Amino acid sequence: MTSSPLKSMARFKRFAIGFLATVSMFAAANAPSWASSAEIKLGHDMPESSPHHQATVRWKELVEERTGGDVTVTIFPSSILGSATQMVEQVQAGALEAAMLPNAQIAPIAADLSVLDLPFLFPSRDIAHDVVDGPIGDIILKSLDGTGIVGLAHWESGFKQFTGSFEIRTPKDYAGHKIRTMPSQVVQEQFRAFDAVPTQIAFSELYSALQQGVVDGQENPISTISAGKLYEVQPYITLSDHAFLGEIFMLNQSFFEGMDEGTRGILVTAAEEARDYQRQLIQENEQQQLEMFKKAGVQIIELTPEARAAFIEASKPVYEWYKKEEGGAILDQIEAEVQKLSAAAGDQ
């Protein structure tokens, strides 16, 4: 009997994960601490058509050019190496040298990352970028200390929008609906605050879950909705801009620290430049993608000021939960910085 493509892919993933683990453990045991040359395997969960993948290609090009080919990069997109959770574990173990994955997928091992998932935390893209690219962003990356992972830069997918098999105009519209989430407790608490039923599903399985009615809706930025073709199975999109979907560009800590200082500098600088390239691609394409959604028959809903205020009010329990469970120190710093940046923007 001929194996199905899905079963063949599953077998390939299991083989690839085991093979990478064996090779990486051998390499780690034999690599000198002063190494300046290396082969980097970089995994992520987005398709090759996405700005995420294009930005990882830019990072690869910058690193290979600036190291004179001493460091080479092979990219594994579309969860080829396993789910986001599995890739995080692979980076921790050294079976995978690098990955670019959403904060919410990493938050289970570094709680401070989850603060960026809070709804309505940032009033604009510019302010979100100023916060994550500044000292507070560095503090958040430091929360990875002790996990075996080092975060090089805050990448992103943009601001999230609500999508559903039903119209979403007020928080009450969510009551009783099953909504896909990532493993972030913050995101799950957000939908519980709207009386929805959060359901954790890997991104690689999301399209079929929506198509088959396993869940009724999800949240993602426009770029991700486009890259994952989610607009084909979600007839309603509400432009909510309700939360910043951050991603972390990360390396295995032992691998990174095994590089000489010059090479480490190249890896970090290239991650920051590729991050800026990713942001540019995302913003340039959003309007075109919205037009594509409309042509596909999707109804685009824009929140009224009153509806937005209702969502903000409904989200307050999430902040209370976060402060109780995670403490309020990093959140207090972010809110103070947002207030300062907002005031400065108003004076311009």
N, C-alpha and C positions, 0 to 999 in steps of 0.2 A: 504494500500500500504506500502511495506517495505521501510524504509529510506535507502538512499545510505550511504556507509561508510563515504564519505566526509561530508555529512550533519550531520551524527551522531558525527563525530569528531568536527565539528563546534559547535554543541550544547554542547558537552563536554567542549570545550574551553571556551565558554561563561559562562557555569556553574562554571567551575574551577576558572576563573578570579573573578567572583562575590563572590564565596565562600571564596577564599583567602582574598579578600578585607575585607569582614565582619569579618572573624576570626582575621586577623591581626590588624584591628582597635580596636577590643575588647581587644586583648592582649596588644597592645600599651597603652591603657587607664588604664590597671590594672597592668602593669609590674613595679616593683621597679627599680629605676635608678641604684641600685647597683647590679643588677642581674648578676649571673655568670653561670646560666643554661638557656638553650633556645633550641628551635627547629628552625632550619634554612631550609627554602625552597630555593633551588638553581635552577635557570632556565638557559637554554642556547638553541641555535638554531641548534646545530649539532647532527648528529645521534650517537647512542651508539658505533658504530664501530670506531668513530673518536678519534684521540689523545686528542682532546678537552674534550670529555666526560671522557676518561680514566684519564686525569689529574684532572678533578673535583672529580672523585672517589678517587684519591690519596689525594686531599684536605680533603674530607670527612673523610677518614681513619685517617689522621694525627690529625685533629681537635678532632674527637671522642676519639682517643687514649690519646691525651695529656690533654684533659679535664676530663678524667676518665668517659666518657659517659654523663657528665653533659650537653654538647652541642651535639645534634644529627642533622644530615643533611639528607634531602631527596632531590634527584636530579630529575629534570624534563627536559629531553633532547628533541631534535627534535621539538622545538617550540610548545610543548604540551600546554603550558600556553598562547600561542598567539605569534604574530610576535615579532621581536626584538624591534621594537618601542613600542609595548604594554608592553613588559617586562621592558623596561627602565622606562616607566610610572608607572608600578607596584612597582618597587624598590623605585622610588621617593615617592610614596604614602604610602609605608610600607606594601602593600599587598603581596610583595615578599621581603624576607630578602636579597637575594643575586642573582647575575647573572654574567655570563661571556659572553660578547658580543663585536663585532667589534667596534673599534673607530668610524668608519664611521656611525654606527647606533646611537652613542651617541653624535656625534659632533653637531647636531642641538641645544643641550642645553649647550654645553661646547666647544666653537669654537677652543680653543687651541689644542684640540685632533686632529683636522683635519690636522694640520701641518704634522703629520706622514703619511698622505695619499699622500703627494706630490710625483710625479713620479721621480725616479732616485735621491732620496734624500740621500740614503745610498749606499756606494760602496760594502759593504759586510755585512754578518750576524753579525760577531763579532763586527763591529763598530756600527751597529744598536743596538745590545744588550748593549754595553758600554754606549750608549747615553740614552736609555730608562731606564736602571737600575741605572743611576747616578742622579746627582742633576737636570739636565734638565728634566728627566723623572718625578721627584718629582714635579717640577714646572707645568708640564703638568697635572698631577693628581690633583694639587691644583685648576685647572680651574673648577673642579667640585664643589668647595665651593659654597654654596648657592643654589644648585640644589636638596638637600635632599639625595645626593649620596656621598659616600666616596670611592675612588679608592684605593685598597690595593696593586695592582701590575699590571705591564704591561705583559699580556700574548700575544700570537700571533698565527697566522696560518702559518707564514713563508713569503717568498717572492712571490709576485703575478706573474702569467704567463697569457699571452693572449690566449684565445681559440675562435674558430669561426666555422661557417659553411662554411667559406671561408679561403683561405690562407692569413696569415698575415706575411709579410716580411718587409714592409715599412709603415710609417704613412699613405701614400696615399691609401693603401689597405682598410683603414677604411671608406673612403668617402661614405656617404649615408647609411651606415649600422646602424641598430638599435642595441644598446649594453646595456645589463643590467648593472645597477649600484645600489649601496646602496644609502642612502639618503645624503651622503656627497657631498657638493657643489664642493669640490676639485676634487673628482673623476669625477663628471659630467663635470667640466671644462676641465679635462684631455681629455676626449673623444670628447668634442667640438673642442679642439685644433687639433684633428686628423680628423676633419670634419665628425665625426660620430654623431649619434642621441642617446644621453643617455636616458635610460628608466628605471625608478625605479621599481624594483620588489623584493619582499621578497624572501629570500633564500629558504624557504619552497615551493615556487611556481616556482623556477627557472628551475628545470628539465623539467616540463611540458611546460613552456614558450619556452624553447629551442627546445623541441621536436615538438611543434606545430608551430614553426616559428614566434612566437610573437616577439622574438628578435633573432638576428643573431649571437651573441657572448656574452662573458662575460670575467671577469678577476677574478682569484683566485689562491691561492697557490696550489701546487701539492697535499698536504694532503687534502685540501677541495674538489678539483676536484675528488679525489678518494672517499672520504667519501660520497659526494653527487651523485656519479656515473655519473658525468657530461660528462665523456669520452664516455659514451654510446650514447650521443646525440650531441657531438661536434667532427667532424672528423679531426680537425686541432688544434694542441697545439703549440704555439710558446714560447720557453723558453727564456723569456725576463728578468726575475728577476727585473722588472721595479719598484716595490714598495713594501714596507714593510707593511704587513697587521697585524696591532696591534689589540689586544683585551684588554679590561679592565676587571679585576676581581673586582667586586664592591659589596658593601653592602649598605643597607639603613642607612643613617647617624644616625638617632635617635636610631635605633637598635644597631648599633656599639657603639655609645657613652654610651648606657645603660649598656654595659658590664663592668665588673671591669677591671682594668689595665692588670692583668695577662692574662685574657681571650682575651682581645684585642691583646695582644702580640702574643698569640698562633694563632689567626686568620690571622694576618699579616705574621708571619713566615711561616705558612703552605701554604699561598698563594704564597710566593716566592719559596718555595721548590717544590710545585706542578707545578709552572711555569717552573722551570728548567727541571722537568720530562717531561713536555709537549714538550719543545724544543728538548729534546733528542729523544723522540718518532718520532717527525716530521722528524728530520734529518736522523735517522736510516732507515726510511721507504721509503724515496723519490725515490731511485734508483729502488727498487722493484716495486713501483707504476708506474714508467715510463715504465718499462718492461711490466707491465700489460696493460697499455694503448696501447703499440705497438701491443701486442697480440690481442687486441680488434679491431685492424685495424686503430688506430689513427696515423696520420702522425705527427711526431715530427719535428718541424722546429727550428733551432738554428739561432739566429741573427748573421749576420756578424758584424765585428767591424764598418764597414761603415753604416750598417743599424741601429745599436745601436746609433751611433752618430747622425743619422737622427732623431731618436725618441727623443733623448735628446734635440736636437735643436727645434723640434716641440713642446716640453713640456715647453719651456721658457715662453710662454704667461700665462701658469698656475701660474708660480711664480709671474709674474707681477700682475695677478689678485689677488692672495693671499695677496700680500703686500698692494695692494690698498684697499681690502675689510676687511682684518683682522689685518693689521699692520705687520711690519717685525721684531719685537723684538725677539720673540721666534725663528723664522726662522733664524735670524742672529746668535743667540746663537748656534743653531744646526749646521749651516754651519761652524762656527768657530771651534766647537768641532770636527766635522768630519774632517776638515782639519788638526787639531792637531793630532788626532788619526791616520789618514792616513799617516802623516809624521813619526809618531812613528813606525807604522807597517813597513814602508819602510826602517827604520834604523835597523830593526831586521834581 
